[in-house]
Amino acid sequence: MANKEKVNELLNALYEMIDEARGGFGGTCKIDRDKALDILDEVRRVFPVEIDESQRIMAQRAEYLANAERDADRIRKQAEEQARQMIDDSEIQARVKAKATEILQETERRRDEMIRQAETAASEATAKAEQRSTELQQAANGYCDDVLRRTEEALNEALAEVQQARSQFQAISGKEKGKKKTAYDAEKES
């Protein structure tokens, strides 16, 4: 969750930098290129953290399953050892075998339950990590699309202003048929 907040902070900082940039001719603005690139690099750096977190969760899941298997094997071996030690005669042997079978069945039941719980927890954690990664990617894509859209609008406005200025220039330079005027002369008249 902290990475999501970090990415949002970085995107907000970039948005504010562009929004607060000094305007120039035709609606253009200047921003600190290095600072903007540093922010975008930081956003890229944070995204892999989400992927690393997903991989860490998967590794924990595998470790949890391996521990459950080891615990089950240890308990089974202890039960078998206990059963061997208790065998003195046939009556005791029959009871021990029954108890050992019961312990083994209980151990297997516990092991299976632990494995199911570990798989469920790992699946939920993986789904959450994937969802969080998707949300961050969608937020970044939306922000980039918005910045590009606003840049396109600013460029279109600047183009319209240039076209209007050119058209005015052409109108002024073609006013007098008999006398040719230079752009400088036309500017003095206005």
SELOZA-524675 format. One record per residue (C-alpha): residue number from 1; y, x, z; chain. Coordinates in steps of 0.02 Angstrom, whole numbers. Example, Ala and Ser with C-alpha at 12.3 -4.5 7.8 and 13.67 -1.06 7.14 Angstrom:
! SELOZA-524675
    n      c2      c1      c3  chain
    1    -225     615     390      A
    2     -53     684     357      A
//
This chain:
! SELOZA-524675
    n      c2      c1      c3  chain
    1       0       0       0      A
    2     117     145      36      A
    3      94     209    -143      A
    4     142      39    -213      A
    5     300      41    -108      A
    6     335     221    -164      A
    7     319     173    -348      A
    8     432      21    -321      A
    9     562     133    -235      A
   10     557     256    -380      A
   11     574     119    -510      A
   12     718      40    -414      A
   13     805     210    -404      A
   14     788     232    -593      A
   15     851      56    -624      A
   16    1002      85    -511      A
   17    1038     252    -595      A
   18    1045     166    -765      A
   19    1137      13    -699      A
   20    1271     118    -613      A
   21    1294     243    -755      A
   22    1471     263    -822      A
   23    1500     166    -981      A
   24    1562     247   -1138      A
   25    1614     191   -1312      A
   26    1511      46   -1378      A
   27    1422       4   -1216      A
   28    1329     169   -1205      A
   29    1311     260   -1041      A
   30    1263     432    -979      A
   31    1135     464    -843      A
   32    1070     623    -766      A
   33     924     658    -883      A
   34     837     781    -766      A
   35     848     662    -619      A
   36     779     517    -723      A
   37     635     626    -786      A
   38     600     685    -607      A
   39     584     503    -552      A
   40     466     462    -696      A
   41     362     618    -656      A
   42     348     560    -475      A
   43     289     387    -534      A
   44     156     472    -640      A
   45     105     579    -491      A
   46      82     428    -377      A
   47     -28     330    -498      A
   48    -173     454    -489      A
   49    -170     432    -299      A
   50    -231     254    -325      A
   51    -371     316    -435      A
   52    -414     452    -308      A
   53    -417     319    -173      A
   54    -542     216    -274      A
   55    -652     369    -298      A
   56    -639     409    -112      A
   57    -696     232     -71      A
   58    -843     249    -190      A
   59    -891     415    -109      A
   60    -880     337      63      A
   61    -992     197       4      A
   62   -1123     322     -58      A
   63   -1110     419     106      A
   64   -1128     258     207      A
   65   -1285     210     109      A
   66   -1358     385     129      A
   67   -1324     379     317      A
   68   -1408     209     329      A
   69   -1561     277     238      A
   70   -1567     431     351      A
   71   -1551     323     507      A
   72   -1689     207     447      A
   73   -1803     356     409      A
   74   -1765     435     578      A
   75   -1804     273     670      A
   76   -1964     251     569      A
   77   -2019     430     607      A
   78   -1980     406     791      A
   79   -2083     247     792      A
   80   -2228     335     706      A
   81   -2219     480     828      A
   82   -2212     361     974      A
   83   -2362     268     907      A
   84   -2463     430     887      A
   85   -2426     481    1066      A
   86   -2480     313    1137      A
   87   -2650     310    1055      A
   88   -2782     346    1187      A
   89   -2918     223    1149      A
   90   -2953      84    1026      A
   91   -2869     -54    1127      A
   92   -2710      45    1150      A
   93   -2721      99     967      A
   94   -2725     -84     909      A
   95   -2572    -127    1015      A
   96   -2481      28     956      A
   97   -2516     -12     774      A
   98   -2451    -189     798      A
   99   -2295    -125     887      A
  100   -2269      10     755      A
  101   -2284    -118     617      A
  102   -2160    -230     707      A
  103   -2039     -84     732      A
  104   -2057     -31     550      A
  105   -2024    -208     490      A
  106   -1873    -223     604      A
  107   -1811     -52     546      A
  108   -1829    -100     364      A
  109   -1741    -265     397      A
  110   -1597    -174     483      A
  111   -1589     -43     345      A
  112   -1583    -178     210      A
  113   -1446    -271     306      A
  114   -1345    -110     327      A
  115   -1363     -73     142      A
  116   -1307    -249      95      A
  117   -1157    -236     210      A
  118   -1111     -64     141      A
  119   -1124    -126     -39      A
  120   -1018    -280       1      A
  121    -884    -176      88      A
  122    -882     -49     -52      A
  123    -871    -185    -185      A
  124    -726    -268     -96      A
  125    -634    -103     -73      A
  126    -661     -58    -255      A
  127    -598    -229    -313      A
  128    -443    -212    -204      A
  129    -408     -37    -269      A
  130    -429     -94    -450      A
  131    -316    -244    -420      A
  132    -183    -135    -339      A
  133    -193     -11    -484      A
  134    -176    -155    -610      A
  135     -25    -226    -517      A
  136      61     -56    -515      A
  137      27     -31    -699      A
  138      93    -205    -741      A
  139     250    -174    -638      A
  140     282      -7    -724      A
  141     250     -82    -896      A
  142     368    -227    -859      A
  143     503    -110    -798      A
  144     487       5    -949      A
  145     492    -145   -1066      A
  146     649    -209    -979      A
  147     735     -38    -992      A
  148     690     -25   -1176      A
  149     751    -203   -1209      A
  150     918    -167   -1123      A
  151     934      -3   -1219      A
  152     900     -95   -1382      A
  153    1034    -224   -1339      A
  154    1160     -86   -1300      A
  155    1121       1   -1464      A
  156    1139    -162   -1560      A
  157    1308    -193   -1479      A
  158    1365     -16   -1522      A
  159    1307     -41   -1703      A
  160    1403    -205   -1714      A
  161    1561    -118   -1652      A
  162    1542      23   -1779      A
  163    1515    -103   -1919      A
  164    1668    -202   -1865      A
  165    1775     -43   -1857      A
  166    1715      10   -2030      A
  167    1753    -160   -2102      A
  168    1929    -155   -2026      A
  169    1953      18   -2097      A
  170    1900     -40   -2270      A
  171    2017    -190   -2259      A
  172    2165     -81   -2209      A
  173    2132      51   -2341      A
  174    2123     -81   -2479      A
  175    2284    -180   -2432      A
  176    2404    -104   -2555      A
  177    2342     -89   -2732      A
  178    2479      19   -2801      A
  179    2493     143   -2660      A
  180    2343     235   -2594      A
  181    2345     255   -2409      A
  182    2251     378   -2308      A
  183    2165     325   -2147      A
  184    2304     415   -2056      A
  185    2440     310   -2144      A
  186    2347     148   -2110      A
  187    2335     193   -1926      A
  188    2524     221   -1915      A
  189    2557      45   -1982      A
  190    2451     -42   -1855      A
//
